Amino acid sequence: MNIQNTIETKVKEGFLALYNTEIPSVEFQATRKEFEGDITVVVFPLLRYKKGNPVQIGEELGKYLVENVSNITNYNVVKGFLNLVINDVFYTDFFNSVYSDSNFGFVSPKTDEKAIMVEYSSPNTNKPLHLGHVRNNLLGYSVAEIIKAAGKKVYKTQIINDRGIHICKSMLAWEKFGNGETPESTGLKGDKLVGNYYVKFDQEYKKEIGNLVASGISEEEAKKQAPLFIEAQQMLLKWEAGDKEVVALWETMNSWVYAGFDVTYKSMGVDFDTLYYESNTYLLGKDVVAQGLEKGVFYKKEDGSVWCDLTEDGLDEKIVLRSDGTAVYMTQDIGTAIQRVKDYEDVGGMVYTVGNEQDYHFQVLFLILKKLGFDWAKQLHHLSYGMVDLPSGKMKSREGTVVDADDLMVEMTDTAKTISEELGKLDGYSDEEKNELYRTIGLGALKYFILKVDPKKRILFDPKSSVDFQGNTGPFIQYTYARIQSIIRKANFDYSKPVVIELHKKEKELLKQLELYPETIQQAAANYSPAVIANYTYDLVKEFNSFYQNVSILGEENQDKKIFRVQLANKVAETIKSAFLLLGINVPERM
């Protein structure tokens, strides 16, 4: 139990003892620099349970805590803020207890607890991964790692959207205009080749629409009557009917895409425990829709389409099967969720990492699954995130204006190379070491820039500012880690034994930040927010740099103090590395 938990328990006990009143929670904040203290209890929220003067209540609680908590040595009250002074012994004892703990902050999963399945990426097989997918993958992967660190068993998964009209558009365009091109014959990654034909379809489709509009047809009708669109619809029906030629082409082109995706995922540093394919799960979804019809969860309209009426729940009517019997996204998502629980009986909840434009879709999906009677549907969460914008504006896949994920990672590496060479800090590195370092810095900059922002917020991504070696950036934190490694390499004495010293103010401030790490992991997991970890790490690094600038480490004459400071620096480095791994970011040993 950390000091904050201890104090919260004692404040509740004190409130009950002093005022015969129970309180549900206690609000804390860091003590302001101008006042004496290490942690502050905010008294104002407690006035809801005990009317009175906040200063007097603070004084009475402060006296109670000094008498009943051995580590609290003093207190002062400023208006409605109770500032508590924690003794050095608490912090040195805490540090000595965690110094050798390589899993500091992490909780082992309980064998009897249900697992969480985290879905992310979930691409369409008609185009390569782009900047939007980058945020999705980084968020999903990091949230999975954080939930795991918080003590849950986690399965990382994706649903590959490998069927539907959009896939048929790429297939049809390749069939008509491809002249037998393959990834091998063009030298292109398979996902990029297929994506080119998705763009080609859109270009040719627009030409047909233009010709039809010129002949006097309305634009809305022209979109429906364009020959290419009709052919794509027919191809989808053939695919669902199992037409051998269409299925063979689909398998070939999808295999090109999967090979391309694998390269991108490896470069990005994300992985999955299991994969699901819409082409498999939509069939189960159709079966469940049929069962739901019998139970009255769904109803059929005159044209044969199947719907779910959610108006009594404040939502709308939602189609779950088209009139021609083909599935919609909702059909597939119903089938996928059910299949996952069949495959993994220990799954008790799921997290869907999907952009906020799908907020309504997931409201509907979760409600339908509850209506179908699945208990686990109460433990479904949509990790909704904002879009990533560029200074040039919004991206559109079909128009070919997206920022390709592979190209972005190369650009980030090149930007890191340019800035690192300008700073001139890489003397003595081989070309191979330099290239690896550029990549570590570039990808670290990209990942940190995206993950430090609350998932719900939209991001304006600027590659160059993300590779700044100053401020709240990945490279700044990586540089601090490398600086500590340099200190450790120079520490040519035994610093393994625990020591007890009188703490310098900067040592205490740094220990207070370290002590928050386990609680930070739990908070990040509860909020599905890597930003909590990212910004904690930045605060830790700022505290370390303040410590580094104000006290001597290797130049300290007192041996116990020197040992403690090397140990403290080493533990900070371990925690930076641990936190960054939760974000999927590597740290360099030298920079």
Secondary structure as UniProt FT lines:
FT   HELIX           3..19
FT   STRAND          28..29
FT   TURN            33..34
FT   STRAND          39..42
FT   HELIX           44..48
FT   HELIX           54..68
FT   TURN            70..71
FT   STRAND          72..78
FT   TURN            79..80
FT   STRAND          81..86
FT   HELIX           88..98
FT   TURN            99..100
FT   TURN            102..105
FT   TURN            111..112
FT   STRAND          115..119
FT   TURN            125..126
FT   HELIX           131..149
FT   TURN            150..151
FT   STRAND          154..161
FT   HELIX           165..177
FT   TURN            179..180
FT   HELIX           183..186
FT   HELIX           190..214
FT   TURN            215..216
FT   HELIX           219..225
FT   HELIX           227..240
FT   TURN            241..242
FT   HELIX           244..268
FT   STRAND          274..277
FT   HELIX           278..295
FT   STRAND          299..300
FT   TURN            302..303
FT   STRAND          306..309
FT   HELIX           311..313
FT   STRAND          317..321
FT   TURN            323..324
FT   HELIX           329..343
FT   TURN            345..346
FT   STRAND          347..355
FT   HELIX           356..358
FT   HELIX           359..371
FT   TURN            372..373
FT   HELIX           375..379
FT   STRAND          380..385
FT   STRAND          388..390
FT   TURN            391..392
FT   TURN            397..400
FT   HELIX           405..423
FT   TURN            427..428
FT   HELIX           431..451
FT   TURN            455..456
FT   STRAND          459..460
FT   HELIX           463..466
FT   HELIX           474..490
FT   HELIX           505..515
FT   HELIX           517..526
FT   TURN            527..528
FT   HELIX           530..550
FT   TURN            554..555
FT   HELIX           559..582
FT   TURN            583..584
//
